Amino acid sequence: MVGQASQPSAAAPKVEVRDLTIRYGQKVALHDVSLDIRENEIFGIIGPANSGKTSFVRALNRMDLFTPGMRVDGTIRFDGRDIDKWRNVYALRRRIGVVFPLPVGLPMTVYDNVALAPRLNGIRKRAVLDEIVERCLQRAALWDEVKDRLNSLGSLLSGGQQQRLTIARALSQDPDLLLLDEFSIAVDPVTTMRIEDVLKVLKDEITIVLVTNLVQQARRLANRTAFFLMGEMVEVADTEDLFTRKTSDERTQAYVEGRFG
Amino acid sequence: MFEASELNIRNHRVERLWGLLFLLMTVLLILPVVVILGVLVYKGGPIISVDFLFTEPKDGMTAGGIFPALVGTIWLVAVALLASVPVGIAAALYLSEYAPDNWLTRIINLAIINLAGVPSIVHALFGVGAFVLFFKFGTSILAASLTLAIMTLPVVIVATRESLQAVPQAFREACWNMGASRWQTIRKVVLPNSISGILTGVILEVSRTAGETAPIMFTGAAFFLPFLPQSVFDQTMAMSLHLFVISTQVPGVPEAMPYGVALVLIGMVLAMNAVSIGFRMYLRGKKKW
């Protein structure tokens, strides 16, 4: 979890995905995807709606276990271990933080929202919890706005604030892997920039998967980027190569230049 | 330019006509309630007094009060609540939060629907067979209340499940994604946001059993007992059975008396409903999302 290498190494991938196919009933959402996510990188996933990006994120966190009709074939290895074979799926999920496009402020206080995951993990000391809550809210660029009302309800914050609360909650479980699925949809541009700055710092400690509709966001942040289209992975490459036509597929070029999607 | 056309005017008239028709049907609904309450208050009201409520029947139930029946009904409802609420809530939690969508769950759901459709006299006979004879509780409050509890279990389960389903799925997923188990999620997020709705719904449903007669008449309610029950193993008088008895079984009862009993019984149920509805309104004002 402590990573000195800010330069991604090809040695041991954090997440290895092999022949991943995801179905909902008869419908195939993602077909035969294989890729590696390296330790301490920001791995971008771009693609138009309905291309399987969110399904990919859901599979990484074993959300298929509570999504009716969702079937995952192929293997995903997290730190070298097949996630299908983790007997304690709760322990797996604790190491993976997730943020979805729609903010979810749980109907408890702001403080309790962020302290929930540490408490589930058995942390009881008030001082430790205080420190975690402040650090996570700082990182999610929310601390200044809520520090005086940590005891008001998280579900009554504005949409943008709730999304940052959701991000703070994802960070509060101290994950090795952070999955961000279009986190910036509900957040204003200035705050988005502040969170992006935090992500650049965070990647020294953890690995981040950034699913985004904003092609330029992937370009700004991601070390490598994958392009998903209609349930297939068209290609994966170093972000700059992908955006500068060095390796790109014709369809990728069309998408990143805004000619479709 | 903004003048109403022929068609506009006709539509408007038809619209008003339908609205009036629906209103009329709805008002018809109030009629029985008003008539029942009116007749009861008019005929039974004069007999209601502190003495009537708090003394026991005298002269072969043709005089005196209803105290043992009043206390007995409270016993029966309270014990029925104690029995059906934990079981009903647990079953609803299983069905709402744990149960996979498979044949077993479907059979359970079917069983609940059918249990709700069983006539109360059949429940009574089941109660005699199961609680009075098999478990050897004898005719007692315990046997009668358990019979009532089984009868109300389906509505308790359905009311609870509705409250649980009202908690958004996104809250559960957010919690699971932090590595919370199903039980932790229920305890931290689902129950705190539904328990008040569950309790009000359940109290509302169970209080209706106060008026049930058939399920208790063979299992624990007595024709006449001049003293109060001391434990759940005693028999007891009950308001509903008492009303049946003095209306049909005993000669020479003054006319006002059955009306008085009915008025007190309906008053008890309405009071419990009012408390439950008031509680619900108070909580709705405090809704957290």
Interface residues (C-beta under 8 A of the other chain):
Chain A: N61 M63 F66 P68 Y90 A91 L92 R93 R94 I96 G97 V98 L102 V104 G105 L106 P107 M108 L116 A117 L120 N121 L153 S155 L156 T166 R169 A170 Q173
Chain B: D101 A170 F171 R172 E173 A174 C175 W176 N177 M178 G179 A180 S181 Q184 K188 V189 P192 N193 K288 W289
